[in-house]
Each structure stands twice: as C-alpha cells, then as structure tokens.
Amino acid sequence: MVQTAILTKYICDPGDSSAPMTRPMWSIEHMEDAYKVASHIPPDITAAEAAEAFVRWLFHAPREPDDEAILQILIHDM
C-alpha cells in the first residue's frame, strides 16, 4: 500500500526541478523507512490505516484524528 502511494505521488506530482534520478532514490529511501516500521503495526490497526498515516507523515500532509496514535507506535524510534 505504501509503495503504491509513493509511486503515485512521484508520478503525479509535477516535481521540484530536481535531477531525474533524485525522485527514484527518494522512493527507495521512503520504502526502506516503511519496511523498518512495518513490523510495528499492532493487530488492532489495519494495514490500510497504518499505510495512510505513514504516507501522510512522510509527505507532510494534513493528518487525520487517529494518525498521531498510529504514528507514535510506528515511528517511535525513527
């Protein structure tokens, strides 16, 4: 889910005039971060809830009410 969101963001976003290889490298870094926190998802949080909160955090998007609690679990050591 996170991978799809990251790819969609970088494909649809007009960009910031960065070097052509920069955005793919950022995608790899973001996926590495997602992989690190995936094991922290507790059973009472769905993969979709965790993915949405993570992607909003990653791209500094406005957060939903439950995001803070989810993010405290997911990214507590990042």
Secondary structure, 3 states (H helix, E strand, C coil): CHHHHHHHHHHHCCCCCCCCCHHHHHHHHHHHHHHHHHCCCCCCCCHHHHHHHHHHHHCCCCCCCCHHHHHHHHCCCC
